[in-house]
Amino acid sequence: MLKITVHEKTVGVFTVSPEGSIDTNTYTILENRIDSLLKSEATVIVFDLSAVTFISSAGIRVILKAQKALKQRNGKVVLMNLQLQVKKVFEIINALPSLSVFASIEELDQYLDHIQRGR
């Protein structure tokens, strides 16, 4: 079973924290949560993947779908705290260059502060 926690950090900025394996049996749980965020005024979705032990192509498609939808409204998808095995999957499919990846919440906060001050 995949557990997902969603927190709104500031208006329009959501942190999505899945816990477990995102695979062909569980990706729809994540997809449904992301779809509901995309129907809201979300401008940034941060995926905190620290508790993700495995991600399949179905899980990656959910993240890339969110990235595409947010890009259309000048939003952004951000990844952080990738476990080594999950990071390798993104590197293999060359998804990382098109996404922002952060090592810690502090690094992400600095980035988000920079974006918001630039507006």
Secondary structure as the mmCIF struct_conf table of DSSP 4:
data_model
#
loop_
_struct_conf.conf_type_id
_struct_conf.id
_struct_conf.beg_label_comp_id
_struct_conf.beg_label_asym_id
_struct_conf.beg_label_seq_id
_struct_conf.end_label_comp_id
_struct_conf.end_label_asym_id
_struct_conf.end_label_seq_id
STRN STRN1 LYS A 3 THR A 10
TURN_TY1_P TURN_TY1_P1 VAL A 11 GLY A 12
STRN STRN2 VAL A 13 ILE A 22
BEND BEND1 ASP A 23 ASP A 23
TURN_TY1_P TURN_TY1_P2 THR A 24 THR A 26
HELX_RH_AL_P HELX_RH_AL_P1 TYR A 27 LEU A 38
TURN_TY1_P TURN_TY1_P3 LYS A 39 GLU A 41
BEND BEND2 THR A 43 THR A 43
STRN STRN3 VAL A 44 ASP A 48
TURN_TY1_P TURN_TY1_P4 SER A 50 SER A 50
STRN STRN4 ALA A 51 ILE A 55
HELX_RH_AL_P HELX_RH_AL_P2 SER A 57 LYS A 71
TURN_TY1_P TURN_TY1_P5 GLN A 72 ASN A 74
STRN STRN5 LYS A 76 MET A 80
BEND BEND3 ASN A 81 ASN A 81
HELX_RH_AL_P HELX_RH_AL_P3 LEU A 84 ILE A 92
TURN_TY1_P TURN_TY1_P6 ILE A 93 ASN A 94
HELX_RH_3T_P HELX_RH_3T_P1 LEU A 96 SER A 98
BEND BEND4 LEU A 99 LEU A 99
STRN STRN6 SER A 100 PHE A 102
BEND BEND5 ALA A 103 SER A 104
HELX_RH_AL_P HELX_RH_AL_P4 ILE A 105 ARG A 117
TURN_TY1_P TURN_TY1_P7 GLY A 118 GLY A 118
#
